[in-house]
Amino acid sequence: MLTNSPPGRDSFWQFYKVSMTGCPPAATTSRLALSSLIRLPSSNRHRNQPRQVLSGLSQFASAANSPLSKSHGRMNLPEKVMTGLVGNMFFEGPAGRIEGILREAAPPVKRAAIVCHPHPLFGGSMHNKVVFRIARVFQEAGFAVLRFNFRGTGRSEGAHDAGRGEQDDLRAAITFIEQKYEGAEIWLAGFSFGSAVMLRAACGDNRIRTLVAAGAPVSKYDFSHLVHCDRPKLFVQGALDEYGPPAELARFVDRLDEPKTLKIIEGADHFFEGHLDELAQAVADFIVLYSNEQAKQTLQD
């Protein structure tokens, strides 16, 4: 089950905080200090990451118009796909207002993605670099994208609930997107704790098209009840992930119902340090794969 205690050995607390914020635990003792540290740096470092890693997605930026384009060029989306940042906004959740960042897509919006952040007790928020990179892939594929803070994180109201109430926060986010973009497909993604919340909350939700789990902490939480999840699923894991060892994750994925994809990134740790491009490419490939599958199904119907 999801617990409220630090999920791992004593060293996990320090390792996780340093990885989330780039600073030692002493620098993250206050909510104010932490919130300032985990925001994207003014240098826009993540925004300047190479965009060519997202090869193969350009034909799906306008999927409604050309679902089976033969183009395989590098990412070259019209600028309008990347505009429409609403900024920090709020929607109603079961514990009060939930803070989010919504990136609009060119209308009409046919697909939307929601990305869940890592453990808030260790510095995780919607500004986490892994969450940001996954969201960026969906944005460049033409999705509307919502990142949000779980209860008690940032300016979201309520208090941390060890992964229980956070599932209800995600359900509220799904309802918000469902109402805002009527008829749009909803894809979910999550990193670490966010992937655990996502898998537990959404596997049986018929509103969800696909699930993307990065750094799933299979050694920390029990996912055995999810073996019959029939949504298309992508698991991306670092080969050196000590909180979700690849061998343990592979045994879990083997028991899952199809469709499913497991991608192990050699040399990557739990936080994909130095391997964010490879993570982005795995997500991009998954989007291409299931955009094709959906387009083919639409033509057959």
Residue pairs with C-beta under 8 A, 6 or more apart in sequence:
1 163
1 221
1 222
2 162
2 163
2 164
2 166
2 193
2 196
2 197
2 200
2 221
3 162
3 163
4 121
4 160
4 161
4 162
6 12
6 13
6 121
6 122
7 119
7 193
7 217
7 220
7 221
7 243
8 220
8 243
12 122
12 243
13 25
13 122
14 24
14 25
16 119
16 122
16 123
17 23
17 24
17 25
17 28
17 122
17 123
18 24
18 25
19 270
19 271
19 273
20 38
20 118
20 122
20 123
20 124
20 128
20 271
21 27
21 28
21 34
21 37
21 38
21 123
22 37
23 37
27 33
27 37
28 34
28 37
28 123
34 123
35 125
35 154
37 123
38 123
38 124
38 125
38 127
38 128
39 127
40 46
40 47
40 127
40 132
46 129
46 132
46 133
46 136
49 133
49 136
49 276
49 277
49 280
50 277
51 74
51 75
51 140
52 74
52 75
53 277
53 278
53 280
53 281
53 284
54 74
54 75
54 137
54 140
54 141
54 280
54 281
54 284
55 72
55 73
55 74
55 75
55 281
55 284
56 72
56 284
56 285
56 288
57 75
57 137
57 140
57 141
57 284
57 287
57 288
58 71
58 73
58 74
58 75
58 76
58 77
59 66
59 69
59 70
59 71
59 72
60 67
60 69
60 141
60 142
60 287
60 288
60 291
61 77
61 78
61 81
61 140
61 141
61 142
62 106
62 142
63 110
63 111
63 142
63 291
63 295
64 108
64 110
67 291
67 292
67 294
67 295
67 298
67 299
68 292
68 295
68 296
68 299
75 140
77 140
77 142
78 106
80 106
81 105
81 106
81 139
81 140
81 142
82 139
82 140
83 104
84 103
84 104
84 105
84 106
85 101
85 102
85 103
85 104
86 101
86 102
86 103
86 104
87 101
88 99
88 100
88 101
88 155
89 99
89 100
89 101
89 102
90 97
90 98
90 99
90 100
90 155
91 97
91 98
91 100
91 148
91 172
91 173
91 176
92 98
92 172
92 176
93 151
93 156
93 157
93 158
93 168
93 169
93 172
93 173
94 165
94 168
94 169
94 172
95 151
95 152
95 157
95 158
95 159
95 161
95 165
95 168
95 169
96 151
96 156
96 157
96 158
97 155
97 156
97 157
98 148
98 149
98 150
98 151
98 156
98 157
98 169
98 172
98 173
99 126
99 148
99 149
99 153
99 154
99 155
99 156
100 126
100 146
100 147
100 148
100 149
100 173
101 126
101 146
101 147
101 148
102 144
102 145
102 146
103 135
103 139
103 144
103 145
103 146
104 144
105 111
105 112
105 139
105 142
105 143
105 144
105 145
106 142
109 144
109 181
109 184
110 142
110 183
110 184
110 185
111 141
111 142
111 143
111 144
111 184
111 185
111 186
111 187
111 209
112 143
112 144
112 145
112 146
112 177
112 180
112 181
112 184
112 185
112 186
112 187
113 135
113 138
113 143
113 144
113 145
113 146
113 186
113 187
113 188
113 189
114 145
114 146
114 147
114 148
114 170
114 173
114 174
114 177
114 186
114 187
114 188
114 189
115 126
115 131
115 134
115 135
115 138
115 145
115 146
115 147
115 188
115 189
115 190
115 191
115 194
116 131
116 148
116 150
116 170
116 188
116 189
116 190
116 191
116 193
116 194
116 195
116 197
116 198
117 124
117 125
117 126
117 127
117 128
117 131
117 147
117 148
117 149
117 150
117 153
117 190
117 191
117 193
117 194
118 124
118 128
118 130
118 131
118 191
118 192
118 193
118 194
118 215
119 192
119 193
120 149
120 150
120 152
120 153
120 160
120 193
121 160
124 153
124 192
124 193
124 194
125 149
125 153
125 154
126 147
126 148
126 149
126 153
126 154
128 191
129 276
130 191
130 192
130 214
130 215
130 271
130 272
130 276
130 279
131 147
131 191
131 194
132 147
133 276
133 279
133 280
134 189
134 191
134 212
134 214
134 279
134 280
134 283
135 145
135 147
135 189
136 280
137 280
137 283
137 284
137 287
138 145
138 187
138 189
138 283
138 287
139 145
141 284
141 287
141 291
143 187
144 177
144 181
144 184
146 173
146 176
146 177
148 156
148 169
148 173
149 155
149 156
150 156
150 160
150 166
150 169
150 197
151 157
151 158
151 159
151 160
151 161
151 165
151 166
151 169
152 158
152 159
152 160
152 161
153 160
156 169
158 165
160 166
163 193
163 196
163 197
163 200
163 221
166 197
167 197
167 200
167 201
168 201
170 188
170 197
170 198
170 201
170 202
171 201
171 205
174 186
174 188
174 202
174 205
174 207
174 208
177 184
177 186
178 184
178 186
178 207
185 209
185 294
186 207
186 208
186 209
187 208
187 209
187 210
187 211
187 212
187 287
188 198
188 202
188 208
188 210
188 211
188 212
189 195
189 198
189 211
189 212
189 213
189 214
189 283
190 196
190 197
190 198
190 199
190 212
190 213
190 214
191 214
191 215
192 214
192 215
192 216
192 217
192 243
192 270
193 217
195 213
195 214
195 215
195 216
195 217
196 216
196 217
196 220
196 221
196 223
198 211
198 213
199 211
199 213
199 216
199 223
199 226
199 229
200 223
200 226
202 208
202 211
202 231
203 211
203 226
203 229
203 231
204 229
208 231
209 231
209 232
209 290
209 294
210 231
210 232
210 233
210 234
210 286
210 290
211 229
211 231
211 232
211 233
211 234
212 233
212 234
212 236
212 283
212 286
213 233
213 234
213 235
213 236
214 236
214 237
214 272
214 279
214 283
215 236
215 237
215 238
215 241
215 243
215 244
215 270
215 271
215 272
216 223
216 235
216 237
216 244
216 249
217 243
217 244
217 270
218 244
218 245
218 248
218 249
218 252
219 242
219 243
219 244
219 245
219 248
220 243
220 244
223 252
226 256
227 255
227 256
227 257
228 257
229 256
229 257
230 257
230 258
232 259
232 260
232 261
232 286
232 290
232 293
233 256
233 259
233 260
233 261
234 260
234 261
234 263
234 282
234 283
234 286
235 249
235 253
235 260
235 261
235 262
235 263
236 263
236 265
236 279
236 282
236 283
237 244
237 246
237 249
237 262
237 263
237 264
237 265
237 268
238 246
238 264
238 265
238 267
238 268
238 269
238 270
238 271
238 272
238 275
239 246
239 264
239 265
239 266
239 267
239 268
240 267
240 268
240 269
240 270
241 268
241 269
241 270
242 269
242 270
243 270
244 270
246 264
249 262
250 262
253 260
253 262
261 286
261 289
263 282
265 272
265 275
265 278
265 279
265 282
267 274
267 275
268 274
268 275
268 278
268 279
272 278
272 279
